[in-house]
Amino acid sequence: MSRSQPPFAKRLDDNLYALNERADFDMSIIFFHGPCYDGEDIGEMYLRDWVSFCQNASDAEVVWPKAWLAEDVSGARIFSATYDLSLKVTSRNGRQDYYLIGENLLGSIFLHAQEYEMWSKPVVLVGHSLGGIVIKQLLLKAHHILGAGSGGYNKGRVKQFLDNIILIYYYSTPHCGMTLRVEEDSDGPLSLSCPPSRIWKNARTLNAYLSRLQHEFSQMSSLYRTDDKKWRKATIGETSMTKWDLGGIHDVLVPEGSWRGDDCDSYMTADADHFSVCKPTSKTSNSYIDLLSQIEACHYQLRMTQQVREAVTRRVIVSRETSLKELPSLDLASLVDLKERLKNAPVEIKTQLVDSSDFLHDLVGLLSEEGRDEGWDADGRIRATTAYILYFLAGVKKLRAKIGLYPQALLRLLNLLHMNVGEKLEVVKATLYALRVLARDGPSAKAICRREGALDQLVILMDSDEDTDMRVKAATTLAFATDELRQNENSFLDRERACEVLVRMLEEKQIPSLQYSAAHALANFPEYYSELAQQPKALMTLAILLLGNRSVESGEHNEEEMVHRVKVATIFEGITAVGANALKIATSPEVVEVMVRVLEVIEDTPLKLSIDKSLRNIAEGKSSLSRGISIGTDSIDRLLEVLDLDSVLDSDSVLDSDESDTEEFSLFGFRF
């Protein structure tokens, strides 16, 4: 196999290289490599992870960020960082840690940021393996500058740089650690004569550094994932075993629970090992297509947001002499235009619109046929479009209560739920979109619960087979509304029928968003927990829901999913609080195994605390666990190990469990 001539790479300093020259550019993409192996030249690391064997060119290797990405992403400047990420300590290398590397890289980037306009241009950060950890450490360092001493940095420029980040893309980054071993004998790959570096030690699973880093980074990144600005995060993980002599392993180097450890918006897998996951063999490889599509989506969203901002400012926010009173009464085409513009309009635009005189009054009036001529809105498009407008406005948290408590707003939306679904499906769906968001506000949720027939109508829509999206939104609305149910003695709901429908939804075909919402709602009916404990298939679904969905489309959905997952954990905590129910779950080793797996991969959150409490309820007491419970010794031992409990089972006190005859079950790609 031949190696093409080294591509153009302009050395900016010891840590940063420019891979292409482009006078007119509107985006910077910076690549961060993974760990350095034995004998590798640190100065050449900026290329190593990004060189691929190209299937479409005879025996040639290419630096694909320069050869492909610079061509496919119009206007992109490509940079690659290099740094000492050595796994061994030698006389020359392996003496830095992630913090120092991040600090040095930040200095290099800011040294050249003025020349390459990183203050005013979008930035994409791409990291392979431990390069993703370097990215997180670098960004934390930048963020800390804003709240502490500047350290010689211009705080205003630092803030602009952080605000300009539109995408962080991970290639199998071990957020929760890697499968690594250090052999103690002198002939081992990392023997005492060549000790492991701090990079190596802090890359292994279950170490305090990675846990603390992820906790701090999650808190920090949430500040940059708001209505006004958004760091999109995406990851692609390895699925094949890696044979690594240095690591002394032949296994999946970064397990799924680790590369999915950050709160990303998108998850993807590649048929590759840890070293090839970042080396696409062609432009049709998953590992290239996904990165390209993520960059294009972020770039498109950025351009659309700017265009909408300009258009809405020009057409909606008018001078003091011009009233917005007549805007909602415009023809259908104008309403549709307003709806499209509000999708990505900034918060200040939506706020000014809602605060405009009589705007909500006239808009809510379009939800009803009252006082209209016969045949008005025969196809329902005006009411559907109006409901979508309310949905986009209510997406701003501070406007939610104002809209939900506006006279007649909720009442008219709830009335629309009773329309004939077959004839007015789009009206019902649009109404559910609006109600789903409004129900997240406490007062609005209580108002929905107090409206006779509202909750029961949601159950009817959930139990319909008309449209999956409609069912999902109905279930989510019910879930958030019933969070307030127990505080409303005058609530109207046939609870028994609702629970029957919700359990049926858990047991039907795999629609994660539908099942999450069903589980969330079930958590609000603790009187049904004992009966739920007798439903093994539903329990299995609930356990798998704790793992989280593989592909989350947006930050909003990701946040909502975490709310649902905590509710699922609440169900298990409530069920296992009753001894008999805890024993029932203990007889289902598949359920226990999934719960243990979740406990191992998640950080210290309310979700983890709740799962931990449920598992302790299951494991509590030698006499309870030894009375004929059909659960494998391995599962119990693993459970006790994870919970850090002394073994409560004698080896002869556990019955040998026969091979399970439970029906094979799958969800989100897992099979049990």
Secondary structure, DSSP 8 states (H G I E B T S, - for coil): ---------EE-SSSEEE----SS-SEEEEEE---B-TT--GGGHHHHTTEEEETTSTTEEEEHIIIIIHHHSTTEEEEEE----BSB--SSSS---HHHHHHHHHHHHHHHHTTTTTTTS-EEEEEETHHHHHHHHHHHHHHHHHHS--TT--HHHHHHHHHHEEEEEEES--TT-B------STTSTT-TTS-B-HHHHTTBSS-HHHHHHHHHHHHHHGGGBSSS-B-EEEEEEE-S-EEETTTTEEE-SS-HHHHT-S--SEEEEESS-TTTTT--SSTTSHHHHHHHHHHHHHHHHHHHHHHHHHHHHHHTS--TTS-STTGGGS-HHHHHHHHHHHSS--HHHHHHHHHSTTHHHHHHHTT--TT--TTTTTTSHHHHHHHHHHHHHHTSHHHHHHHHTSTTHHHHHHHHTTS-TTTSHHHHHHHHHHHHHHTTSHHHHHHHHHSTTHHHHHHHHHT--S-HHHHHHHHHHHHHHHTTGGG-TT----HHHHHHHHHHHHHSS--HHHHHHHHHHHTT-GGGHHHHTT-HHHHHHHHHHTT--S---SHHHHHHHHHHHHHHHHHHHHHHTSHHHHHHHHT-HHHHHHHHHHHHHS-SSHHHHHHHHHHHHHH--HHHHHSS----HHHHHHHHHHTT------TTSS-----------EETTEE-
